[in-house]
């Protein structure tokens, strides 16, 4: 008899849980639908932000891109940049008649040649 009573109690708990799960399932599906909608909205918003950032970069690029400068004389076309000129000049060894090469400071001779009068 006692086992039958325990079985009826367990069956009643199972029935109550199924009823509870039925209501929970309805609520779960509603929340899941909202989640899917919010996920889709989030993806759309992120795509819109990325598009706006891309447009911003293009606008910044249009402001910072300078048109190439036109040179007025043919003489200036033959000259390289100042840096190239300095690099070429610095690569040449500086030698003198007296012997080994002497270092220059900003292309100014620091050692005075005593043979030449001022």
WOTA-V588044 format. One record per residue. N is the residue number from 0. RES is the residue in three letters. PSI is psi in whole degrees, 0 to 359 (NA if undefined). NEAR is the number of other ideal C-beta (glycine too) atoms within 12 Angstrom. Layout:
N/RES/PSI/NEAR  N/RES/PSI/NEAR
This chain:
0/UNK/317/7  1/UNK/323/8  2/UNK/323/9  3/UNK/321/10  4/UNK/318/11  5/UNK/320/12  6/UNK/318/13  7/UNK/321/14  8/UNK/316/14  9/UNK/318/14  10/UNK/321/14  11/UNK/320/14  12/UNK/320/14  13/UNK/315/14  14/UNK/318/14  15/UNK/318/14  16/UNK/321/15  17/UNK/319/14  18/UNK/316/14  19/UNK/318/15  20/UNK/327/14  21/UNK/313/14  22/UNK/320/14  23/UNK/321/15  24/UNK/320/15  25/UNK/313/14  26/UNK/319/14  27/UNK/316/15  28/UNK/322/14  29/UNK/314/14  30/UNK/321/14  31/UNK/320/15  32/UNK/319/14  33/UNK/320/14  34/UNK/315/14  35/UNK/319/14  36/UNK/316/14  37/UNK/323/14  38/UNK/318/14  39/UNK/316/14  40/UNK/319/14  41/UNK/315/14  42/UNK/319/14  43/UNK/318/14  44/UNK/318/14  45/UNK/321/14  46/UNK/320/14  47/UNK/318/14  48/UNK/318/14  49/UNK/322/14  50/UNK/317/14  51/UNK/320/14  52/UNK/320/14  53/UNK/317/14  54/UNK/320/14  55/UNK/317/14  56/UNK/319/15  57/UNK/319/14  58/UNK/316/13  59/UNK/319/12  60/UNK/323/12  61/UNK/330/12  62/UNK/325/10  63/UNK/343/10  64/UNK/116/11  65/UNK/140/8  66/UNK/152/7  67/UNK/141/6  68/UNK/139/8  69/UNK/139/8  70/UNK/137/11  71/UNK/329/8  72/UNK/155/9  73/UNK/335/8  74/UNK/320/8  75/UNK/337/12  76/UNK/328/11  77/UNK/338/9  78/UNK/142/14  79/UNK/184/13  80/UNK/163/10  81/UNK/319/10  82/UNK/318/11  83/UNK/320/12  84/UNK/316/15  85/UNK/319/14  86/UNK/317/12  87/UNK/317/13  88/UNK/320/16  89/UNK/334/15  90/UNK/336/10  91/UNK/132/13  92/UNK/138/12  93/UNK/110/20  94/UNK/155/12  95/UNK/174/15  96/UNK/333/10  97/UNK/336/13  98/UNK/233/9  99/UNK/164/11  100/UNK/146/14  101/UNK/140/19  102/UNK/145/16  103/UNK/148/17  104/UNK/110/10  105/UNK/43/10  106/UNK/29/14  107/UNK/127/11  108/UNK/125/16  109/UNK/334/12  110/UNK/129/18  111/UNK/134/11  112/UNK/114/13  113/UNK/344/8  114/UNK/335/10  115/UNK/130/9  116/UNK/156/6  117/UNK/NA/6
